[in-house]
Amino acid sequence: MHIAILGTGYVGLTTGLVFAYLGHEVTCVDIDRQKIASLRKGRLPFYEPHAERLLADVRARIRFATDYREAVPHADAVFIAVGTPAAPDARPVLDAVEQAACAIGEHLNSRFTVVVNKSTVLLGTGNWVRALIREAFENRNGRALALRERRPSVPAPEFAAGNSPGASVILTAGTRSDRSIAFWVNPNAELFSEVWH
């Protein structure tokens, strides 16, 4: 599978590394050019046990980009894993989620793509994300999404085990999983059975 990860923070980067380790082709996108330049040189922006070695092991299957065009059009699944800092009232600030959703809509093509939200968001945000994707697609293409082009958008809650999200991703995405990342029934479900279960 081709997987796009939008956001290379703690959650996004560890998710991308693990999917690459599981054999998928991964492109991680971030608007921070300095961070992407460091990642291309094999330097991580945080400490995660064994992550540097993992990055070295999966270099052939993971790419880093600052342009959504390098990731979204070719993706079977797009993971939104951007930062959602807390506002003074403790609600997550969703500016980066909005930017990512609009970028997805602007760069989608006709291939079947699942959009997965790993960012910390409020209940019901998935409906808003779907609407943003649809609106951005329509603005770019001058037409509405056809029924067959509608993209499923599913939540993927983070199951962090202590201070090691990499191990958590392996537990939720790998063969040792006792729970699924997301539940979605669609005609292409078989494409995702190896990732979701």
N, C-alpha and C positions, 0 to 999 in steps of 0.2 A: 504494500500500500504506500501511497504518497501522502505524507502527513505534513501539514503546515502548523507551526506553533507561533502564535502572535504574542510576543512578550518573552524576554529572556531573563526574567528574574528567577527567584528561587524555585517557584512552581513550574514555570514554563521551560526553563532550561533542563531541570532534572527530568521532566516529562519527555522532552525531546531526546535526551540522552538514552533513556530507557527504551523508548520506541525504536531508536536506531539500534540499540543492543539486541532487541527482539527481531531485527532483520528488516525493518521498514525504512523507506527513504524519507528523511526528515529535512525540512527547511525551517529554521527558526528565524523569525523576523523581529526586529526591534528598530525603533526610530532613533535610538542612541547610537550614533555612528562610532563613537569611541569604544563603546562596549562591544559592538560587532567586530571592530578591528582587533580588539584583544582576544575575542573568542576565535577569530580566524587564525590567530597565532598560538592557540591552545591554552590561553590564560583565562581562568574562570573568575567572575566578579565576586565570588563568595567561596567560603570553605564548605565542602560537603565531602565526607569520607569517601575515598576511592573515585571521586568524580573526575579528577584529572586523568587518571589512568583509563577510566571508562571513555572519556573524550578521545584519548589517543587511540583506543581500540576501535572506535566507531567512526573515525575520520572519513572513511570512504562512503558512509551512509548519512552523514549529517552536514548540512550547509548552513551558513549564516548570511543574512541579507538585511538591507535596510529598505528594500523596495518590495511592496506587497505583490507586485507583478511577478516576482521570482518564485512565489510560493502558492498563492491562492488559486490561480487558473488551473494548475496541475494537480491539486489536492483532492484526495478521496475524503479526507476529514480535515477540518480546520479547527484548531483548539484556540480559543480566546483565553489567554493566561496573562493578561495585563494587570498592572497594579490598580488597586482600589483602596487608596488611603482613606482613613476615617475622617469625616467632617466633624466639627465641634459637637454636633448632636449625635455622634457615633454612627451615623449612616455612612455607607461606603460612597465615595466620590466616583461617579461612573463616567467621567469625561473620556478616559482611555478606552473603556468598553465601547462607548459611542463611536469613537474614532475607528476602532478596530472593526466594528459591525459595518460602518459605512464603507470602509476599505474593502471588506469582503464583498459587499454588494456591487461595488464598482468594478471588481476584478473577476467575478464569477463568469464562467462560460457555461456551455450546455451540459457538461459532465455532471453526474450525480455526486453531490458533496454533502456531507453531514457537518454541521457546525456544532461544536461542543464548547460549552462555557465552563472553564475551570476557575475563572476569576470569582472572588467573593462578592456576591450580589444578593439583593433582596428577592424574596419570593415573587414570582411574576415577571422578573426581568427578562426571561426568555421570550415572552410575547413582544416586549419592546425591542429586543435585539432582532427578532424576525421582521418586525415592521421597518426597522432601520435598514436592514439588508434589502428588503423588497423595494423600499423607496429609492435607495442608492442605485440598485439595478435598473429600476424604471427610469430614473433621471439620466443614467448613462446610455441606455439603449432606446429610449423613447417609446417603450412599450411595457406592458405589465408582464410579470412572470407567468408563463403558461402553467397549467396545473402540473404537468409532468416535470416542470423545472423548479417547483417549490422545494426548498431545502429544509429538511428537518433540523431543528435546533434543540439540543438536549443538554441538560445540566450534567456535570461530572463533579460531584462533591469531592473535596480533598480529604483523604484519610491519612493525615500525617501521623506517623509513628514516632513520637518524641521529636528529636531534632534531625530526623533523617527522611526527608521527603523522597529521596531516591529509592530507599527501601520500600516506602509506602507505595510508590508508583509500581514497583516490581510486584508487590503483593496484589495490587488492584488490576494491573494490566498483564501480569505474567501468568505462567502456568500454575503458580501456587495459590492463585486467588480463590477466596471463598465467598466473594461477592463481586457484583458487576459494577463497572464504572457508570454505565448508562443503560437504560432500557428503551428500545425503539423497535417497532415492528414496521417493516417496509419491504417492498419487493426486492431490495438489494441487501437484505439483512445478512445473507450469507457472507458478503464481503467483509463484514465487521465482526463476525462471530469469534475470530481469532484474537481480536483486540478486546472485545467487550466481556468475554467470559474467561 
